[in-house]
Amino acid sequence: MKTVNLELSKELKAAGYPQNISKFMWQVVQIDEKYTPEVFFLESEESTARYSTFYASPTADETLDQLPMTIQPNNRGIGHLEINRYNQTKGFWGLWYKQGSGEIIGDSIGGESLADAAAKMWLYLKKENLLEDKTS
């Protein structure tokens, strides 16, 4: 199972991505700045290690569940979420929102895994204030 890489996990946390919905976590342990941090991949935030910072590492499913099925930025029409995989051998995933006319609304986002591409799309939508509030 593929999950979001550590750098994207850090970006997600900084942007406010829900940390409690992912089954997997990155644990970064750094005693102080002169030591190289140790990084662990956990199935949950079970560790009680001191000097630890935890970052959710969501799967593609977990992140896709956070994306809206449609967006309508600046009254440009409704765009529906599309996912495409390019190059079966290396694997590259693309996500975008497309109108019925075929016009892509906003950015087309890609990643080496579907989990990374979905995380990048979440970050883009967050930046553009296009995410639905999932807490209500």
C-alpha positions as CSV (number, residue, x, y, z in Angstrom):
1,M,0.0,0.0,0.0
2,K,1.4,3.4,-1.0
3,T,1.1,6.4,1.3
4,V,2.1,10.0,1.0
5,N,5.8,10.7,1.3
6,L,7.3,12.5,4.3
7,E,7.8,15.8,2.6
8,L,4.2,15.9,1.4
9,S,3.0,14.7,4.9
10,K,4.8,17.8,6.4
11,E,3.1,20.1,3.9
12,L,-0.3,18.6,4.5
13,K,0.0,19.0,8.3
14,A,1.2,22.6,7.9
15,A,-1.8,23.3,5.6
16,G,-4.3,21.9,8.1
17,Y,-4.9,18.4,6.7
18,P,-6.8,16.3,9.3
19,Q,-4.1,14.3,11.2
20,N,-6.5,11.9,12.9
21,I,-8.0,10.2,9.8
22,S,-4.9,8.4,8.6
23,K,-4.0,4.9,9.6
24,F,-0.3,5.5,8.9
25,M,2.1,8.1,10.4
26,W,5.6,9.3,10.0
27,Q,7.4,9.8,13.3
28,V,10.4,12.2,13.2
29,V,12.6,12.0,16.3
30,Q,15.2,14.7,16.7
31,I,16.8,15.3,20.1
32,D,18.4,18.6,19.1
33,E,19.6,20.4,15.9
34,K,23.1,18.9,15.9
35,Y,21.7,15.3,15.4
36,T,20.3,14.0,12.2
37,P,16.6,13.2,12.7
38,E,15.5,9.6,12.8
39,V,12.4,8.8,10.7
40,F,10.0,5.9,11.4
41,F,6.9,4.8,9.6
42,L,4.2,3.6,11.9
43,E,0.7,2.1,11.6
44,S,-0.6,4.6,14.2
45,E,0.7,7.2,16.6
46,E,1.4,4.6,19.3
47,S,4.9,5.7,20.2
48,T,5.5,7.9,23.2
49,A,9.1,8.7,22.3
50,R,10.2,12.1,23.5
51,Y,11.3,14.7,20.9
52,S,8.9,13.2,18.3
53,T,6.8,15.0,15.7
54,F,4.1,13.0,14.0
55,Y,2.8,13.5,10.4
56,A,-0.2,11.7,8.9
57,S,0.8,9.7,5.9
58,P,-2.6,9.1,4.2
59,T,-3.3,6.5,1.5
60,A,-4.8,7.6,-1.8
61,D,-8.2,6.5,-0.5
62,E,-8.0,8.6,2.6
63,T,-7.0,11.7,0.7
64,L,-9.4,11.2,-2.2
65,D,-12.2,11.0,0.4
66,Q,-11.2,14.6,1.4
67,L,-11.5,15.9,-2.1
68,P,-14.7,17.4,-3.4
69,M,-16.3,15.5,-6.4
70,T,-16.9,18.9,-8.1
71,I,-15.6,22.4,-7.8
72,Q,-16.8,25.7,-9.2
73,P,-14.1,28.4,-9.0
74,N,-15.0,32.0,-9.9
75,N,-18.4,30.9,-11.4
76,R,-16.5,29.3,-14.3
77,G,-18.8,26.3,-14.4
78,I,-18.7,23.0,-12.5
79,G,-15.7,20.8,-12.9
80,H,-15.8,17.1,-12.0
81,L,-12.9,15.3,-10.5
82,E,-11.0,13.1,-13.0
83,I,-8.1,10.7,-12.4
84,N,-5.8,9.3,-15.0
85,R,-2.8,7.0,-14.9
86,Y,0.0,7.5,-17.5
87,N,2.8,5.1,-18.4
88,Q,1.8,1.7,-16.9
89,T,5.5,0.7,-16.3
90,K,6.7,3.8,-14.3
91,G,3.3,5.0,-13.1
92,F,2.4,8.6,-13.1
93,W,-1.0,9.8,-11.9
94,G,-2.8,13.0,-12.9
95,L,-5.8,14.6,-11.2
96,W,-7.9,17.6,-12.5
97,Y,-11.4,18.9,-12.5
98,K,-13.0,19.0,-16.0
99,Q,-16.2,20.5,-17.3
100,G,-18.5,18.7,-19.7
101,S,-17.0,20.7,-22.5
102,G,-13.6,19.2,-21.8
103,E,-12.1,22.4,-20.4
104,I,-9.9,21.8,-17.3
105,I,-10.7,24.1,-14.5
106,G,-7.8,25.1,-12.3
107,D,-4.5,23.2,-12.2
108,S,-3.8,19.7,-13.4
109,I,-1.9,18.0,-10.7
110,G,0.4,15.0,-11.0
111,G,2.5,12.6,-8.9
112,E,4.5,9.4,-9.0
113,S,1.8,7.7,-6.9
114,L,-1.9,8.2,-6.7
115,A,-1.5,9.0,-2.9
116,D,1.0,11.8,-3.7
117,A,-1.1,13.2,-6.6
118,A,-4.2,13.3,-4.4
119,A,-2.3,15.0,-1.6
120,K,-0.9,17.6,-4.0
121,M,-4.5,18.3,-5.3
122,W,-5.7,18.7,-1.7
123,L,-2.9,21.2,-1.1
124,Y,-3.9,23.1,-4.3
125,L,-7.6,23.2,-3.4
126,K,-6.8,24.3,0.1
127,K,-4.6,27.2,-1.2
128,E,-7.4,28.2,-3.6
129,N,-10.1,28.0,-0.9
130,L,-12.0,25.3,-2.9
131,L,-12.2,22.6,-0.2
132,E,-15.5,21.7,1.4
133,D,-15.7,21.8,5.2
134,K,-15.8,18.1,6.2
135,T,-16.4,18.9,9.9
136,S,-20.0,20.1,9.6
